[in-house]
Amino acid sequence: MTAPLPQLDLNADLGEGFGAWSMGEDEDTMLEVVTTANVACGGHAGDPGTMRAAVRAAAARGVAITAHVAYPDPLGFGRRFLDIAPADLTDQVIVQVGGLQAMARVEGTRVRGVKPHGALYTALARHEQQAAAVVGALRELGGDLPLVAAPGAVVIELAEAAGLEVVREGFADRAYLADGTLAPRSLPGAVLTAAEAVAAQALSIATEHGVRTADGSWVELPVRSLCLHGDTPGAVELARTVRRRLEAAGVRLAAAL
């Protein structure tokens, strides 16, 4: 019997702007490539108009939407750790998700999951109090929104214990350390920008379920979703190259949520 073809969600962080300012490249083109859009919802980026435009564009192309929640830190673009009180973090997640849900509803679509951004995403791998705060927010929101998280993150254990669905995610354009965590952006080579390198890592994750790190270690990554950052230089062409290579290898691309 022939083994089934691998299936993977291809997601990108979009809607990362305020007014006329935007971190991303051509988002309309990105939406023709990805299967899920992680839409900023007011923490690190995303004013109401930007949020509405992003969900409208995603809905028009049949792209799934997740709420890209973050620390309330637009100045640092959500990439600085904040020692925020757990109760305040819970309220931040509720407000950010709720705002995007309202925009999605009036545009005839819906939010299908929640993906933390930047420093919050990283903190949820080890910070039990903040992980519990995010899980608490999702439970208060009804418990039906899946959480996107990195394999091995402490938030996964807490979320699954609370009855939440979890989608494990890998990164095509970020280098990994031997412990399975992402290399900090402060390290040289932490962000992959060469199209062939990004495509090769995407294929490795999709078909071999792991990646080779800079020190030669092999890291297992049993994931259902693969992320490409919308603010990486040349993001659109990187995404196109990744999609072409995955499809050529027989990988089926479809939203995980």
C-alpha positions in Angstrom: 0.0 0.0 0.0 1.4 3.4 -1.0 2.1 5.8 2.0 -0.1 8.9 2.0 1.5 12.1 0.8 2.6 14.5 3.6 0.3 17.4 4.2 1.4 20.8 5.6 0.0 24.2 6.4 2.0 27.1 5.1 1.5 30.2 7.2 2.8 33.7 7.3 2.6 36.7 9.7 0.6 39.4 8.0 -1.3 42.7 8.8 1.8 43.9 10.7 1.3 47.6 10.3 -0.1 50.8 11.7 -1.8 53.1 9.2 0.5 53.8 6.3 3.4 52.0 8.0 3.9 48.3 7.3 6.6 45.8 8.1 5.6 43.3 5.4 6.0 43.1 1.7 3.2 42.6 -0.9 0.6 40.9 1.3 -1.9 40.4 -1.5 0.8 38.2 -3.3 1.6 36.4 0.0 -2.0 35.5 0.3 -1.9 33.7 -3.0 0.9 31.5 -1.7 0.1 30.7 1.9 -2.8 28.7 3.4 -3.0 30.5 6.7 -2.5 34.2 7.6 -1.5 35.1 11.2 -3.0 38.5 11.5 -1.6 41.1 13.9 -4.3 42.3 16.3 -3.0 45.3 18.2 -0.2 44.1 20.4 2.9 44.4 18.3 1.1 45.8 15.3 -2.3 46.0 13.7 -4.6 49.1 13.9 -8.3 48.4 13.3 -8.1 49.4 9.6 -5.1 47.2 9.0 -6.8 44.3 10.7 -9.9 44.7 8.7 -8.0 44.9 5.4 -6.0 41.8 6.2 -9.0 39.7 7.1 -10.9 40.9 4.1 -8.1 40.0 1.8 -7.6 36.6 3.4 -11.3 35.8 3.2 -11.4 36.8 -0.5 -8.7 34.1 -1.2 -10.0 31.4 1.1 -7.0 31.7 3.4 -7.5 30.6 7.0 -7.0 33.3 9.7 -5.3 33.0 13.1 -5.0 35.8 15.7 -1.3 36.8 16.0 -1.4 37.9 19.7 1.6 39.6 21.3 2.9 41.5 24.2 1.6 45.1 24.2 4.8 46.4 22.7 4.5 48.1 19.3 7.7 50.1 19.9 9.7 46.9 20.2 7.5 45.1 17.6 6.7 42.5 20.2 10.2 41.1 20.1 11.2 42.1 23.7 10.3 39.9 26.7 7.9 41.7 29.0 7.5 40.5 32.6 3.8 41.2 32.5 1.5 40.1 35.3 -0.3 36.9 34.3 -3.8 38.4 34.8 -2.8 41.3 32.5 -1.5 38.9 29.8 -4.7 36.9 29.9 -6.7 40.2 29.4 -4.4 41.2 26.5 -4.9 37.9 24.7 -8.7 38.2 25.2 -8.9 41.7 23.9 -6.6 41.1 20.9 -8.3 37.9 19.8 -11.8 39.4 20.4 -10.9 42.5 18.3 -9.8 40.3 15.4 -12.9 38.1 15.8 -15.1 41.1 15.5 -13.4 42.3 12.3 -13.5 38.8 10.8 -17.2 38.5 11.6 -18.2 41.7 9.8 -16.1 40.6 6.8 -17.9 37.3 6.6 -15.1 35.0 7.9 -13.8 33.8 11.2 -10.7 33.4 13.3 -9.7 29.7 13.4 -6.9 29.7 15.9 -4.3 31.7 17.9 -0.6 32.0 17.3 1.6 34.0 19.7 4.1 36.4 18.2 7.8 37.1 18.8 9.0 37.2 22.4 5.7 35.9 23.7 6.0 32.8 21.4 9.5 32.2 22.7 8.5 32.8 26.4 5.7 30.2 26.1 8.4 27.5 25.6 9.6 27.8 29.2 7.6 30.4 31.2 4.9 28.4 33.0 3.1 31.4 34.4 2.8 33.2 31.1 1.9 29.9 29.4 -0.9 29.4 32.0 -2.1 32.9 31.4 -2.4 32.4 27.6 -4.2 29.0 28.1 -6.5 30.7 30.6 -7.4 33.3 28.0 -8.2 30.7 25.4 -10.4 28.8 27.9 -12.3 32.0 28.7 -12.8 32.7 25.0 -14.7 29.4 24.8 -12.0 26.8 24.5 -12.6 26.2 20.8 -9.6 28.1 19.3 -6.6 25.9 18.7 -3.2 27.2 19.8 -0.2 27.2 17.4 3.1 26.5 19.3 6.6 25.2 19.0 7.2 21.4 19.7 8.3 20.9 23.2 6.9 24.2 24.5 5.6 24.1 28.1 2.4 25.8 26.9 1.5 22.6 24.8 1.3 20.4 27.9 -0.9 23.0 29.7 -3.1 23.6 26.7 -3.7 19.9 26.0 -4.4 19.3 29.7 -7.1 22.1 29.4 -8.7 20.3 26.5 -7.4 22.7 23.8 -6.3 21.6 20.4 -2.6 22.4 19.6 -1.0 22.8 16.2 2.7 22.3 16.4 4.7 24.6 14.1 8.1 24.7 12.5 10.0 27.6 10.7 11.4 27.5 7.2 13.3 30.7 7.5 14.8 30.5 11.0 17.9 28.6 12.2 17.5 26.1 15.0 19.7 25.3 18.0 20.5 21.8 19.2 17.9 21.9 21.9 15.1 22.4 19.3 14.6 26.1 20.0 15.0 28.9 17.5 18.4 30.6 17.3 18.0 34.2 18.8 17.8 36.9 16.2 20.9 38.5 17.7 23.0 35.6 16.4 24.5 35.7 12.9 22.6 33.4 10.5 19.5 33.2 12.8 17.3 34.3 10.0 17.6 32.4 6.7 17.2 34.7 3.6 18.6 32.6 0.7 15.8 31.1 -1.2 17.5 27.7 -1.6 18.3 27.4 2.1 14.8 28.3 3.1 13.3 25.8 0.6 15.7 23.1 1.7 14.7 23.5 5.3 11.0 23.6 4.4 11.4 20.3 2.5 13.4 18.7 5.4 10.7 19.6 7.9 7.9 18.4 5.6 9.4 15.1 4.4 11.9 14.2 7.1 10.2 15.8 10.1 13.3 17.5 11.3 16.2 19.9 10.6 20.0 19.9 10.7 21.3 22.7 13.0 24.5 24.7 12.5 26.5 22.5 14.8 25.4 19.4 12.9 22.8 18.2 15.3 19.5 16.7 14.1 16.4 18.1 15.6 13.0 16.3 15.3 10.1 18.6 14.3 6.9 16.7 14.2 4.8 19.7 13.0 1.5 20.3 11.1 2.3 23.9 10.1 5.3 25.7 8.6 5.9 29.4 9.1 7.4 32.0 6.7 7.9 35.5 8.2 6.2 38.2 6.1 8.9 40.8 7.1 11.9 38.8 5.9 13.7 40.5 3.0 12.3 39.0 -0.2 9.5 37.3 1.7 7.2 36.9 -1.3 9.8 35.3 -3.6 10.9 33.1 -0.7 7.3 31.9 -0.2 6.9 31.2 -3.9 10.1 29.2 -4.0 9.1 27.2 -0.9 5.6 26.4 -2.3 7.0 25.3 -5.6 9.6 23.0 -4.0 7.0 21.5 -1.6 4.5 20.8 -4.3 7.1 19.4 -6.6 8.0 17.0 -3.8 4.4 15.9 -3.5 3.6 17.7 -0.3 -0.1 18.7 -0.1 -0.6 22.2 1.2 -3.8 23.0 3.2 -4.7 24.9 6.3 -4.2 23.0 9.5 -7.2 24.7 11.2 
